[in-house]
Amino acid sequence: MVAGGPAVRSGARPWVADRVATTATVLAFALGLTAFVLYPLVEILRRSIEGPTGATLRHYTAFLGTPQVFAALGRSLWIASLSTVLTILLAFTFAYVMARVPLPGRGVYARVALLPLISPSFVQALALIFLFGRNGLITRHLLDVSWSIYGWHGIVISEVFYCFPHAFLVLEPALRAVDARLYEAAASLRTPWWRAFLRITLPEARYALASASFLVFNLVITDFGNPVIIGGNYSVLATEIYTQVIGLQNFAMASVVSVVLLGPAVAAFLLDNYFGQRAIASIGGAARPYTVPVGRLGRVLAAGFVGMVTAGILLVYGTILAASLVRIWGYDFGLTLTHYRFDTAGGYGSIWISVAVSGVAAVVGGLATLVLAYLVERRRPAGAWVLTLLALVPAAVPGTVMGLGYVLAFNKLPLILTGTATIVVLNHLFRFFPLGLLTSRTRLKQLDPALEEACQSLRTPLWRILARVIFPLARPAVAASIVYIFIRSMVTLSAVIFLVSPDISLAAVSIMLLVNDGKLNAAAAMSVVVVLVILVVLAFAELLGRTIGGGHQSEHPEPRAG
């Protein structure tokens, strides 16, 4: 009995230690999410109602009484609505052809269509300036007209380019999943094609259409890059926040505009999430893909349409590359590499800093999302739903709002982080945390819990279960999260525009500053370098995935871009 006593106690200690470790990890996540997600939003709300003698609504009254500021709300809703309609029309037609018409080279068309996902959101705006600006290649040199792209129409066109791949990723799987037997039954009844389209295609794709529409609306109304580059004097809510902070130092009004922007952004996010879940649930695994019986003319027209869309996307990136290699766009088209010297706006240092902070945020975020997903999915601690909700909040918060919240929250005691690389890393980490968490949770749901339950019965510590069991099995999800967080961190502008400093200069911000200084060729060159860095990382991740996974690409999840 004496000999057995210590064995029982020593066997109990790891179990107690494991429970303590689980509780401590949950509390650490709760503290981190509260501090870096909830607290900045609370600070924005507090600043919007803060008055000399207490809470007040006078800042909201000033917002309603300032025409040039209040008008930004109507402009944002107009731009978002028009861009949504045009993007959905274009993306639905493209997705329909890609899913239903047997065209050669469909894989090439699909890859080109996704190019805007790996570049800063304002690259298309910059290309449109080179093509249709006051000194544009088309407007000045080919057509010799005085019209330019600056203004609301420029914002809409650039937003359509930017949002097109996001909508395509939602619509194409839904259209491909419609069972061919429905169309065969309609054909046997001699139903006209247009009636089959109205009675079968649209009803079957209605949830995906709704999800894509709200996704695009959310992307446009929260976008900062395109309006600030090509909007000219046409301000929207996202750029108005920037103007109030940088131009006027009016943090109270910036907070009010942020709260106003949160309304439609959160509503669009919730509706996108609701319809997105319905769209996923409506996709059946037993459905047989349907191929539209088109003749030679139909195939030619379909190929012409997708070719025109992909040519437009290639024109954007080809223009950026060409502008980076000529001496003076519009005047001297001689080739040069001078613009790649980056003598101003942070130079190559801003690119390496972007790579460094994005890499740190990506690795930490990829691992952290797996740990949190394991805790809420398998351990199910008290308040797990609260942790999940906090972790998903950044997906609904516009980048400019998150950036402003970080400035207000961490420019004072007890935690002063403004002007440091730490605040940028934290912003990247928590802003892009939601998709990594969802990816890891999806992967964990696919894993059999028997192995880890056996580990728990053997009193295996939490960290060892995570390192020896969960991580090897969930490695594809972790890799997908790391790549996603890295890419989004490299190209984001809205959230970090308020967080950079003379010592911490990021590539996306440097590109915007070069555009503002009129150095468009140098801005194009830096955009090319950013895209090349991302392509190298993607190629390395693909090669590493094939090496580790033995070429089984199906193990790598493809999360929705939204």
N, C-alpha and C positions, 0 to 999 in steps of 0.2 A: 504493500500500500504506500509505503514511504517512497519507494522507487517510482511508483506510478504517479504520485502527486505532481512532481515537477513537470512530467510529460504532459499532463492535462493542462497545467497552467501555461506551459510554453506553447502548446497547441492552440490555446485560446488567445494568446497575445496577437498573433498575426490577424485573426479575425477582428479583434477589437481595433487593431491598428488600421485594418482595411476600412472599417466603418468610419474611423476618425479621418482617414485620408479622403474618403468619399465626401464626408461632410465638409471638410476643409476646402476641397476642390470646388464643391458647389458654392460655398460661401465666397470663394475667390472670384468665380465667374459672376456671381450676383453683385459683388462689389465693383468689379470692372465694368459690367454692363450698366450699372446704375451711374457710375462716375462718368463714363465716356459715351453713353447713349442718352440716358434720361436727364442727367444734370445739365448738359448743354441746352437741351430743349426747354427745360424749366427756366434757365437763365434768360433765354430769348423771351419767353412769356413774361417773366418778371420785369425785364427791361421795357417791354411794350406797355406795361401798365404802371410803371414806376413814376411817381410824381414827387415834388418837393416835400409834401406833407403826408404821403401815403399813396395808396392805389388810386389810379385815375384812368379815365378813358379819353383824356384830352389828346393823346397821340393818335388814337383812332379817329377822333373828330378832325384832327389836322390832316390825316390821310384822306378822308372823304372830302375835305375842303380844299385840297390842293389838286387842281385839275390835271397838271402834268404827271403827278404821281398816281392819282386814282385812275387815269386813263390807261396806265400800264396793265391794270387788271383786264379791261376790255380787250386790249391788244393781245394779251397772252391767250385769252380764251378764243379769240378769232384766229390767231396763228395756229394754235393747237388743234382747233376744230378743222380748219381747212387742210392743214398738213395731214391730219388723220385720214380724212376722206381720200385725198390724193394718194397717200401711201398705201392704204388698204386696197384701193382699186388697182394700183400697179402691182402690189405684192400678191394679191389674190389671183390676178391673171397669170403672173409669172409662176406662182405655185401650181396653178391648175395645169399649165402646160408641162411643167416639170414632172408632175405626178401622173398625168394622164396620157400625154403624147409621147410615143417612142421616138425620141430624137437622138442622133449620135452626138457624143460629147456632152451629155447631160452633167456628168461629174465636173467637167471644166466650168460649165455655166454656173453650177452651184457654188464652186469654190470662189469664183470671181464675185458672185453676189454677196458673199460673206466678208469681203475685204474691208468694208467700213467698220467691222467689229474690232479690228486690230489696229486702228489708227485713231488719233485724237478726233473728237466729234467735229472740230472746226476745219479739218483738212479739206472737205468738200467746199466749204465757204471760201477758203483761200484759193482753191482752184477756180471757183466761179469768178472771183475777182480778176484772176489772170485772164480768163476767157471773156468776161462780160463787164469788167470794170471800166473806169474812165479811160484807161489805157489798155483795154482788153484786146486780145488777139482777134476776137470776132467782131466786137462792137466798133473798134477804132480802125483796125487794119484790113478787115475783110468787108465789113458793111459800111464803115465810116458814118456811124450814127452817134448822136449825143447821149442816147439812153445808156444807163448803167444799172448794175445789178443791186446796188445798195438800196436798202429799205425792206418793207415787209415781204415783197415778192422774192427778194434774195434769201431772206430767212426761210420762207416756205420751201423753196427749191432745195436749199441745203439740208433742211430738216427731212425732206422726203428721201434724199440720198442717205442720210444718217440713219433713219428709222427703217428703211426698206428691209435690210437683212433680219432685223428683229421680228418684223411681221411675217416675213417669209418662213422663218424657223417655226413659227406657231402654226401657220396655215398649211404648209406642205405636208406634214405628217397627217393632219386631219383629212385632207383631200385624198391622200394615198390610202387611208384606212377605210374609205367607203366601200362596202361590199359590192363586187361586180354583179352579184346575182340580182341586186335591185334593178340595175340597168338592163340586165338580160330579160327580166320579167317585164320591164317597161317596153323593151323592144318587141317582145312577143305580142304585146297589146298594141303595137304600132303607135306608141306615144311619140309625138314630135320631140326633137332634141331640146327645144327651148322649154317645153313643159317638164321634161325629165330634169332639166337643170333647176327649174323653179320648185319642183315637187320632191326631188331627191338630193341634189347637190347642195343647195342652199340650206335646207333643213338639217342635213347631216353635218354641215360645217358651221352651223349657227353659233355654237359655243366657242369654237376657235375664232370665228369672225369677231364675236364680241370681245373675247380675250385680247386678240391682236389690236382691236380698236382702242381699248382702254390702255393697253400697254403703250401704244404709240402716243396717245394723248398725254400720258404721264411723262414719257421721254421728252416730248416737245415742250410741254409747259414748264418743265424743270430744267431744260437745257440752257446753259449759259454761253458755251463756246461759239455756236453759230450766230446768235444775235449780237454778241459783242464784237465779232469780227466783221460781219457783213450788214448788220442792221443800220449802221449810220446813226441818225438821230431818232430812229424808231425804237423806243425803249419798251421792254417787257418787264415782268415782275423780277425775273432772275437778274437782269442787268440793272434794274432799279435798286436792288439791294446793294450791288457793287458800287453804284453811284453814290448812294447815301453813306456808305462806309468810307470809301476811298476818296471820293470827291468832296463830300460835305461833312464828314466826320459826325454824322447824325445817327448814332447808334439806336436811338429810340425809334426813329422812323424806319430804319432798316429792320428793326425787330418787328414792327407792325407789318411791314410788307412781307416779312418771312412768315408770320402767322397767317396772313391772307393767302400766301402761296401754298401753305400747308393744306388748306381746305380742299381745293380741287386735286392736288397731288395725292393726298391720302385717299380721297374718294375714288380716284381712278385706279390707284393701286389695289384697293380692296375689291373693286369690281373686276379688275383683271385677274386677281387671285381666285375669286369665286368662279368666274367663267372658265378660267384655265383649268381648275380642278374638274369642272364638268366636262370640258373638252377631253381631258386625259381619260376620264371614266368612260366616255362614249367611244373610245377607240377600242375595238375588239381585236383580239389576236387571231381569230378565225376568219377574219374578213379576207376576201380574195381581191387583190388590186384590179382596178378597172382600167382598160386601155380604150381610149376614144377611137372609134373606127373612122379615121380621116383619110382622105385621098392625098394625092401628091400636092395639090394646091394647098390643102390644109396644113400639111407638114411644112411646106415652104413658108406659109404665113406664120406658123408657130415658131419656126426657126428664126424667121426674120424678127419677130417680137423679142424673143429671149436674147437674140444677138444684139438688138438695138439697146436693150437694158444693160447687158454686160458691157457693150461698147461704151455706153455712157459712164459706167463705173470705171472702166479702164481709162477713159479720157480724163477723168478726175485725177487719177494717180499718175497717168502719163504726163499730164500738165504740171503737176507738182515736181516730178522728176526733171522735166525739161526746164522748168523755171529755175531749178537749183543749179543747172549746168550752163546757163547763158549769162553773159556779162550784165546786161541791163534789159529786162523784159520790156518789149515794145519798141526798143531803140537799137540795141546792139545784141544780135542773137549769136555772137561768137561764143564758142565753148570755153569754159573756164571752171576751175575748182576753187576759185577764190572764196565763194560763199560758204564753203565747208571749213573755213578757218575759224569762224565764230569768235571774232575779236571782241564782240560785245554781248550783252544779255546773258552773261553767265558762261558762255562758251561751252566747250566739251565738259567742263566741270558740272554744269547743270544736268547733262545727260548721265554722267557717272553717279551723281547724287541721286537722280531719279532711279537708276538701276539698283543702287544700294538700298534706299529706303523701300522701294517696291519689293526687292528680294527679301528683305527682313520681314516686312509685313506679310508677304505671301507665305513664307515658310512657317512663321509663327501662327498665322491665320489658318493655314491648312491643318496643322497639328491641333490647334485649339478647337477648331470646329469638330474634329473627330472626337476629341475628349468630351466636349459638351454633348455631342450627339449620342455618344455611348451612355453618358450619365442620364439624359432625359429619356432615352429609348429603352435602355436595359435596366438601369438601377432605379429609375423612376422615383427620385427623392421628392419630399414634400415641396410644393411650389414649383415643380418642373415646368408647368404650363406658363408660369410667370417668367421663368428664365427664357423659355422659347419665345414668348411674346417680345421680351426686351431685345433678344438677339435679332428678331425679324423687323423691328421698328425701323432701322436705317434704310431698309429697302423702300420705305414709303416716304422718306425724308429727302427733299431736294438737296443737292450737294452744296449750293450756296447757303442754305439754311444750316446745314451741319457745320460748315466752315465758320459761319458767323457765331454759332453756338460755342465752338471751341475757342474763338477769340474772347468772347465774353466770359466764359467759364474759367479759362486757364491763363488769364492775364492778371491774376490776383491770388492772394493767399486763400487756401492753404497749398495750392499747387500752381506754380508759375512755370508754364511750358512754352509760352509764346516765343517764337524766334529760334526754336531748337528743332533738331531732326526728330526728336522723340514725339513731338506733337503731330508731325506729318505721318510718322509710322503708325501712331495710334489712330489717326483719322483714316488712313488707308485700311488698317486692320478691322476696325469696327464698321466702317462704311460698307465694306464688301464682305462682311461676315455672313449675311443671310444666305446667299446662294451656296457657300461652302457648307453651312450647317445643313441645308436641305439635301445637298448631294451626299453628305456623310450619313444622314438619317436614312436616305433611300437605300444606300449600300448596306447599312446594318440590318435593315428589314429583310434583305435578301440572304443574310447569313443565318445558319442554324445556331441557336443559342446553346446547344448541348455541350459544346466544347468549353465555353467559358463557364457554364454552370458546373462542369466537372472541376474546373480550376478553382471555383469558389468553394466547392465542397472540400477541396484539399487545402483550404485556407491560403490560397495564392494571393499575394498583395495586389492592390489595384494597379500600381504602376507596371507590375510584371505582366498582368493580363493585357493591359493596353499595349505594351511593347512586344510581347511574344505571341499574342493571339490576335488581338483586334487589328493592330496596324498592318501586319502582313496580309490579312484577309481583306482589309479595306484600303489597301495601297492605291488601287486605281482611283478611288474617290478622293483620297488625299492629294494625289497628283493632279487631278482635275481642278480641285480647289486652289492649289498653289498656282497653277498656270492661270486660272481665271483671275485671282486676286492680283497677280503680277501684271497681267495685261491691263486690267482696269486701273490699277495704280499708276502705270506708266502714262496712260492717255487721259486721265481725269484732269480737269481744269477747275471746275466750279467749286469744289470743296477746298482745294489747296490755295486758291487765289488769295485768301486772307491769311494764310499760314506761312508763306514764304518770307524770307528775310535776306539781307545782303549776304549772309553766310550760307543760307539754305535756299538755293535757287533750283527750281525744277524745270525740266525740259518743256513741258506743256505751257507753263507760265512764261518761260523765255520766248517761246514762239509767239505768244500773244503780244509780248512787249516789243518784239521785232516788227510785228505787223503795225502796232501803234506808232512805231518810229518810222514807218514807211520802208523798212528793209524787208520787202516781201520775198526777194530772192533768198536771203539768208534764212527767213522763216520757212521757206519751202525746203531748203537744204536740211534744216534741223528736223523737219517733219519726216524727211526721207530716212534720216539716221534713226529716228525713233521707231519707224515701221520696220527697218532692217533689224534692229535689236529684238523686236518682238518676234519677227520671223525666225531669227536664229534660236531664240528660246523655244518657240513652237517646234522647230525642227529637232532640237535637242531632246525635248520632252517626247516627241514621237519616236525618236530613235531609242531613247531609254525605255519607253513603254514596250517597244517591240523586243528589246533585249531581255527585259525582266519577264514580260508576259509571254514570251515565245511566239509573238506575232498575233496573239488572240485579241484583236481590236475590240471585240464585243464586250470585253471586260471594262472598257473605259466608258463611263457614263457621259452623255452629252446633255448637260443641263440646259434648260431654256435660257435664252439670252436675257430675258426680262428680269 
